[in-house]
Amino acid sequence: MSYKIVRFYQDPSKSNRTVQTGLTLEEAQEHCNDPETSSRTCTKPHLVARTRQHGPWFEGYTEE
């Protein structure tokens, strides 16, 4: 079984985006535990800019 990382936007007019595929459950969970995978906790300039441009977002995982 493999998992993919999806970026979800709060704005319903924005499409969700797959950002990574082919991960194990452990890899997907590790990715999503990173504070940089949410607009609420990210600090990297390009992610803060994404939030300004697109509004709130977060990355989650789902089974492929």
TIMI-2910 file (N, C-alpha, C, CB; in pm, 1 decimal, decimal comma, always signed):
<rs>
+----------+----------+----------+----------+----------+----------+----------+----------+----------+----------+----------+----------+------+
!      n_x !      n_y !      n_z !     ca_x !     ca_y !     ca_z !      c_x !      c_y !      c_z !     cb_x !     cb_y !     cb_z ! resn !
+----------+----------+----------+----------+----------+----------+----------+----------+----------+----------+----------+----------+------+
!    +85,3 !   -117,9 !     +0,0 !     +0,0 !     +0,0 !     +0,0 !    +89,8 !   +124,0 !     +0,0 !    -97,0 !     -0,1 !   +123,4 !  Met !
!    +52,5 !   +222,9 !    -80,3 !   +131,0 !   +346,7 !    -83,6 !    +39,0 !   +466,2 !    -61,1 !   +206,8 !   +360,9 !   -218,7 !  Ser !
!   +102,6 !   +578,1 !    -27,4 !    +29,6 !   +698,6 !    +10,4 !    +81,0 !   +817,1 !    -70,0 !    +42,8 !   +725,8 !   +161,9 !  Tyr !
!     -4,7 !   +918,7 !    -81,0 !    +34,5 !  +1042,1 !   -148,6 !     +7,3 !  +1159,8 !    -56,4 !    -41,2 !  +1058,9 !   -283,3 !  Lys !
!    +86,4 !  +1264,8 !    -75,3 !    +70,2 !  +1389,9 !     -2,3 !    -12,6 !  +1483,1 !    -88,7 !   +208,4 !  +1454,0 !    +34,2 !  Ile !
!   -116,7 !  +1539,8 !    -28,8 !   -205,6 !  +1631,4 !    -99,6 !   -207,9 !  +1763,7 !    -24,6 !   -349,4 !  +1572,3 !   -113,0 !  Val !
!   -196,0 !  +1873,0 !    -98,4 !   -209,5 !  +2006,6 !    -39,4 !   -355,9 !  +2048,0 !    -53,5 !   -112,7 !  +2111,6 !   -109,1 !  Arg !
!   -418,9 !  +2072,5 !    +59,7 !   -559,1 !  +2111,5 !    +64,8 !   -567,7 !  +2261,3 !    +94,4 !   -636,3 !  +2028,9 !   +172,2 !  Phe !
!   -652,3 !  +2330,3 !    +21,0 !   -673,9 !  +2473,4 !    +42,8 !   -809,7 !  +2495,5 !   +107,6 !   -664,0 !  +2551,7 !    -90,3 !  Tyr !
!   -817,0 !  +2593,3 !   +197,2 !   -944,5 !  +2625,6 !   +261,0 !  -1042,1 !  +2685,6 !   +158,9 !   -922,7 !  +2723,7 !   +378,8 !  Gln !
!   -990,8 !  +2762,7 !    +65,4 !  -1073,1 !  +2827,1 !    -37,2 !  -1128,1 !  +2719,8 !   -132,2 !   -990,3 !  +2934,4 !   -116,4 !  Asp !
!  -1259,6 !  +2701,2 !   -136,7 !  -1317,0 !  +2596,9 !   -221,4 !  -1295,1 !  +2618,8 !   -371,2 !  -1463,5 !  +2586,7 !   -194,5 !  Pro !
!  -1256,3 !  +2738,0 !   -410,6 !  -1230,2 !  +2761,8 !   -553,0 !  -1089,8 !  +2714,6 !   -593,0 !  -1246,5 !  +2911,2 !   -585,6 !  Ser !
!  -1006,3 !  +2681,0 !   -495,0 !   -870,7 !  +2630,9 !   -522,4 !   -873,3 !  +2478,5 !   -525,6 !   -769,0 !  +2681,9 !   -414,9 !  Lys !
!   -812,3 !  +2422,1 !   -626,9 !   -805,5 !  +2276,3 !   -638,7 !   -696,6 !  +2220,8 !   -547,8 !   -779,4 !  +2234,5 !   -784,7 !  Ser !
!   -726,2 !  +2106,8 !   -487,4 !   -624,1 !  +2036,6 !   -411,1 !   -514,4 !  +1993,2 !   -506,9 !   -683,9 !  +1914,3 !   -334,9 !  Asn !
!   -392,7 !  +1978,6 !   -455,8 !   -278,2 !  +1947,7 !   -541,7 !   -196,9 !  +1833,9 !   -481,3 !   -189,4 !  +2072,7 !   -561,8 !  Arg !
!   -171,5 !  +1730,4 !   -560,3 !    -84,0 !  +1622,3 !   -516,9 !    +59,8 !  +1671,0 !   -526,7 !   -105,9 !  +1493,2 !   -602,4 !  Thr !
!   +133,8 !  +1658,6 !   -416,5 !   +271,1 !  +1709,2 !   -414,4 !   +375,5 !  +1598,7 !   -406,2 !   +288,8 !  +1802,9 !   -298,6 !  Val !
!   +334,1 !  +1476,6 !   -369,5 !   +428,8 !  +1365,0 !   -362,3 !   +349,9 !  +1235,1 !   -364,9 !   +518,3 !  +1373,8 !   -233,9 !  Gln !
!   +406,0 !  +1131,8 !   -428,1 !   +338,8 !  +1002,9 !   -437,7 !   +435,7 !   +890,4 !   -402,6 !   +281,0 !   +982,2 !   -579,0 !  Thr !
!   +379,9 !   +770,7 !   -385,2 !   +462,5 !   +652,0 !   -364,7 !   +528,8 !   +641,1 !   -229,1 !   +566,1 !   +647,9 !   -467,0 !  Gly !
!   +467,7 !   +697,8 !   -127,0 !   +526,5 !   +696,7 !     +6,5 !   +472,2 !   +581,8 !    +91,1 !   +500,3 !   +829,4 !    +76,3 !  Leu !
!   +552,4 !   +538,2 !   +185,9 !   +502,4 !   +445,6 !   +287,0 !   +418,4 !   +526,8 !   +385,9 !   +620,8 !   +369,7 !   +360,0 !  Thr !
!   +342,2 !   +457,0 !   +467,4 !   +263,4 !   +525,2 !   +569,6 !   +354,5 !   +605,2 !   +662,2 !   +180,1 !   +423,8 !   +650,5 !  Leu !
!   +465,3 !   +547,5 !   +700,8 !   +557,9 !   +615,9 !   +791,1 !   +614,8 !   +743,1 !   +727,7 !   +672,1 !   +521,7 !   +830,7 !  Glu !
!   +650,3 !   +736,7 !   +600,1 !   +703,0 !   +854,8 !   +529,9 !   +596,8 !   +964,0 !   +520,2 !   +752,5 !   +816,5 !   +388,8 !  Glu !
!   +473,6 !   +924,9 !   +490,3 !   +364,8 !  +1022,2 !   +478,5 !   +337,5 !  +1088,4 !   +613,1 !   +236,9 !   +954,4 !   +425,4 !  Ala !
!   +336,2 !  +1010,0 !   +719,1 !   +313,1 !  +1065,5 !   +852,2 !   +426,3 !  +1158,8 !   +893,1 !   +298,0 !   +953,4 !   +954,9 !  Gln !
!   +549,2 !  +1119,9 !   +863,2 !   +664,1 !  +1205,2 !   +896,0 !   +654,8 !  +1338,3 !   +821,5 !   +796,9 !  +1133,5 !   +861,3 !  Glu !
!   +620,6 !  +1333,6 !   +693,6 !   +606,6 !  +1456,0 !   +614,4 !   +502,6 !  +1548,1 !   +678,2 !   +566,7 !  +1422,5 !   +468,1 !  His !
!   +387,8 !  +1492,6 !   +711,5 !   +278,1 !  +1575,1 !   +761,8 !   +300,2 !  +1625,1 !   +904,0 !   +150,2 !  +1497,5 !   +756,2 !  Cys !
!   +394,4 !  +1567,0 !   +975,7 !   +427,9 !  +1615,9 !  +1109,8 !   +522,3 !  +1735,5 !  +1106,2 !   +490,3 !  +1504,5 !  +1191,6 !  Asn !
!   +573,8 !  +1769,4 !   +990,4 !   +663,5 !  +1883,2 !   +975,5 !   +581,5 !  +2013,0 !   +985,1 !   +741,2 !  +1875,6 !   +839,6 !  Asp !
!   +620,4 !  +2106,9 !  +1070,3 !   +546,3 !  +2233,4 !  +1082,4 !   +538,4 !  +2312,7 !   +951,6 !   +610,6 !  +2319,2 !  +1188,5 !  Pro !
!   +627,9 !  +2285,7 !   +858,2 !   +626,6 !  +2359,1 !   +730,7 !   +516,2 !  +2310,3 !   +635,3 !   +762,5 !  +2345,8 !   +662,4 !  Glu !
!   +436,8 !  +2213,2 !   +677,8 !   +332,0 !  +2159,1 !   +590,1 !   +193,9 !  +2216,8 !   +621,6 !   +327,6 !  +2007,3 !   +602,1 !  Thr !
!   +191,2 !  +2331,8 !   +688,1 !    +65,1 !  +2398,9 !   +720,5 !    +86,3 !  +2549,5 !   +719,8 !    +10,7 !  +2352,1 !   +858,1 !  Ser !
!    -11,9 !  +2620,7 !   +668,0 !     -1,4 !  +2766,8 !   +665,7 !     -0,9 !  +2825,5 !   +806,2 !   -116,0 !  +2826,7 !   +585,3 !  Ser !
!    -53,7 !  +2755,0 !   +902,5 !    -57,5 !  +2805,3 !  +1040,2 !    +77,9 !  +2803,1 !  +1108,7 !   -154,7 !  +2724,9 !  +1120,9 !  Arg !
!   +164,9 !  +2711,2 !  +1066,5 !   +290,7 !  +2692,8 !  +1138,9 !   +415,4 !  +2710,7 !  +1053,0 !   +293,1 !  +2557,1 !  +1199,9 !  Thr !
!   +398,3 !  +2732,7 !   +923,6 !   +515,8 !  +2745,4 !   +837,3 !   +587,6 !  +2877,6 !   +861,9 !   +475,4 !  +2734,0 !   +689,8 !  Cys !
!   +719,5 !  +2875,9 !   +839,1 !   +800,7 !  +2996,7 !   +856,4 !   +888,6 !  +3026,6 !   +735,9 !   +887,0 !  +2983,3 !   +979,3 !  Thr !
!   +904,5 !  +2931,2 !   +644,3 !   +988,7 !  +2953,3 !   +527,0 !   +923,7 !  +3060,3 !   +438,4 !  +1009,8 !  +2820,1 !   +447,3 !  Lys !
!  +1004,8 !  +3155,2 !   +389,3 !   +949,3 !  +3267,4 !   +312,6 !   +860,5 !  +3226,2 !   +194,5 !  +1061,5 !  +3351,8 !   +261,4 !  Pro !
!   +899,3 !  +3124,1 !   +120,0 !   +816,9 !  +3087,0 !     +3,7 !   +682,5 !  +3027,7 !    +46,5 !   +892,1 !  +2986,4 !    -85,0 !  His !
!   +677,2 !  +2966,9 !   +164,0 !   +550,6 !  +2911,8 !   +212,5 !   +461,6 !  +3021,2 !   +271,5 !   +576,7 !  +2803,1 !   +317,5 !  Leu !
!   +523,1 !  +3117,7 !   +337,7 !   +448,1 !  +3232,9 !   +386,9 !   +389,9 !  +3309,5 !   +268,0 !   +538,8 !  +3325,5 !   +473,5 !  Val !
!   +467,7 !  +3321,5 !   +159,9 !   +418,9 !  +3387,8 !    +38,6 !   +303,3 !  +3309,4 !    -23,2 !   +533,0 !  +3403,7 !    -63,9 !  Ala !
!   +311,1 !  +3175,2 !    -22,2 !   +201,0 !  +3092,7 !    -73,9 !    +73,4 !  +3121,9 !     +4,1 !   +236,1 !  +2941,6 !    -65,2 !  Arg !
!    +86,2 !  +3135,3 !   +135,1 !    -30,6 !  +3163,2 !   +218,9 !    -90,4 !  +3298,8 !   +184,1 !     +7,4 !  +3158,7 !   +367,9 !  Thr !
!     -5,8 !  +3398,6 !   +165,5 !    -56,8 !  +3531,2 !   +126,2 !   -130,0 !  +3524,9 !     -7,5 !    +58,6 !  +3633,0 !   +117,8 !  Arg !
!    -77,6 !  +3447,1 !    -99,5 !   -134,9 !  +3440,4 !   -233,9 !   -260,3 !  +3353,0 !   -240,4 !    -31,6 !  +3387,9 !   -330,9 !  Gln !
!   -260,0 !  +3238,9 !   -169,7 !   -367,4 !  +3140,3 !   -185,3 !   -455,5 !  +3122,4 !    -62,8 !   -308,6 !  +3009,5 !   -220,9 !  His !
!   -420,3 !  +3182,2 !    +49,3 !   -498,0 !  +3163,3 !   +170,5 !   -454,0 !  +3039,0 !   +246,7 !   -645,3 !  +3154,3 !   +137,1 !  Gly !
!   -526,7 !  +3005,2 !   +352,8 !   -489,1 !  +2892,0 !   +437,5 !   -483,3 !  +2759,3 !   +361,7 !   -586,3 !  +2879,9 !   +552,0 !  Pro !
!   -388,9 !  +2675,4 !   +400,8 !   -367,6 !  +2546,0 !   +337,3 !   -300,5 !  +2452,5 !   +437,1 !   -282,0 !  +2560,4 !   +208,3 !  Trp !
!   -303,5 !  +2324,9 !   +408,2 !   -225,6 !  +2226,3 !   +482,4 !   -201,9 !  +2106,5 !   +393,4 !   -297,1 !  +2184,4 !   +613,5 !  Phe !
!   -103,3 !  +2026,1 !   +427,3 !    -74,6 !  +1905,3 !   +353,2 !   -112,0 !  +1785,8 !   +438,9 !    +73,8 !  +1899,5 !   +311,1 !  Glu !
!   -185,0 !  +1693,9 !   +376,8 !   -227,3 !  +1570,6 !   +441,7 !   -194,7 !  +1453,6 !   +351,1 !   -378,4 !  +1574,0 !   +475,3 !  Gly !
!   -219,8 !  +1333,8 !   +398,0 !   -192,2 !  +1217,7 !   +315,0 !   -317,6 !  +1133,6 !   +297,5 !    -79,9 !  +1133,8 !   +375,7 !  Tyr !
!   -317,7 !  +1059,6 !   +187,4 !   -427,0 !   +968,3 !   +157,5 !   -370,6 !   +847,4 !    +85,0 !   -537,0 !  +1037,8 !    +72,7 !  Thr !
!   -441,4 !   +739,3 !    +93,9 !   -398,6 !   +616,4 !    +26,8 !   -411,6 !   +635,5 !   -124,4 !   -482,9 !   +493,6 !    +75,0 !  Glu !
!   -312,9 !   +581,4 !   -197,2 !   -319,0 !   +591,1 !   -344,2 !   -404,2 !   +478,3 !   -400,5 !   -176,6 !   +586,6 !   -406,0 !  Glu !
+----------+----------+----------+----------+----------+----------+----------+----------+----------+----------+----------+----------+------+
</rs>
